[in-house]
Amino acid sequence: PLALGTISMRFAETERMYWNAPLNIVSYSNVRETAFRPWGEAFQPRRYCTAKVVLSDNKIHQIDYSIIEDSSFQGYTWGVEWCVNGLDRNLAYAPGCKMARP
């Protein structure tokens, strides 16, 4: 749940700051894990998940996200990366959010 809250907050901030769009994530459904450490134990732990989101424009999109253990010295924190299919405006995870999946 903490990861989803972080995604919601950062998504709204990115939409507002960079794209001048008033979009927010309103709700999540069908949240499920798709992979955990898909490249083996020797690599940085990542948990890949997918879900459906309803945005403030009432449109439904698929979201793919990963929760990543921080590679800092202590490793006490985590990070999250995500891609909302159809809203990857800077093509960071192109094509179609494929690069956000394992």
N, C-alpha and C positions, 0 to 999 in steps of 0.2 A: 503493500500500500504506500509506503514512503516513496518508492521509486515512481509510482504513478502520480503522486502529488508533485514531485519534482518535475516530471515531464510536463504536466499540465501548466505549472507555473512558468517554466522556461519556454514552452510552446507559445503561450500567450504573449510573453515578453518579446520573443523573436518576431512573431507576426506583427506586433505593434511597432517595434523599433525599426525593423528592416524592410517590411513589406507594406507598412501603413494599412494593415488589415485588422479589423476588430474581432478576429476569430479566437475562440476559446474552446478547450475541450470540456464538454458538458458531462459526459459519462463514458464509462468503459464497460464492455461486455465481452464474453467469450475469451477471457484472459487465460492464456495457457503457455507453458514452457515448451519450446521447440528443441532446445539443445542445452547441454551443460558441459563445458570444457570439450567442445567438439574436436579440438586438435591435440588432446592428451593432457596428462597431468603435469608435464613440464612447462606448459604455457600458462600465461596469466589467466586466472579463473574468470570466465565469462558465462553468464546465464542468459540465453537468448529466449525471448518471449514474443508472442503476437497477441493482438486483441482487435476488437472493433471499437471505434470511438464515434460518438455523436458530437459534432461541433455545434457552435452557437448559431450556425446557419441551417441547422437541422439536417445536414448531410452526414451520411455514414461513410467512414473510411476505415481501411485496415491500417494499423500501426504495428511496426516491427521495432523492437527495442532490445537493448542488451544492458545488463547490469554487470559492471566490471570492477573487480577488486583493484583498489588503488595500488600503483606500483611504487608508492612512497616508501621511505625507509622503514617505517613502522607498519604500514599496510593496514591501518585501522579504519580507513574510509573506503568509500566506493564511488563510482561514477556511473552515469547512465547516458547512453546514446540512443537516439530514436529517429524514425522516419515515418511520416504520415503519407501513405500512398496517395499520389495526386497533388501533394503540397510540398514536394521536394524542389522548391523553386530554384535553388542554386545548384541542383543536380549533384549534391554531395554523395548521395547513395544511389545514383542512376545505374542502370535503368530500372525504373519502377520500384525503388527501394530495395532492389536485390542485394546491394552491398551491405545492407543493414542486417541481413540474415546470415546464418552460418553457412 
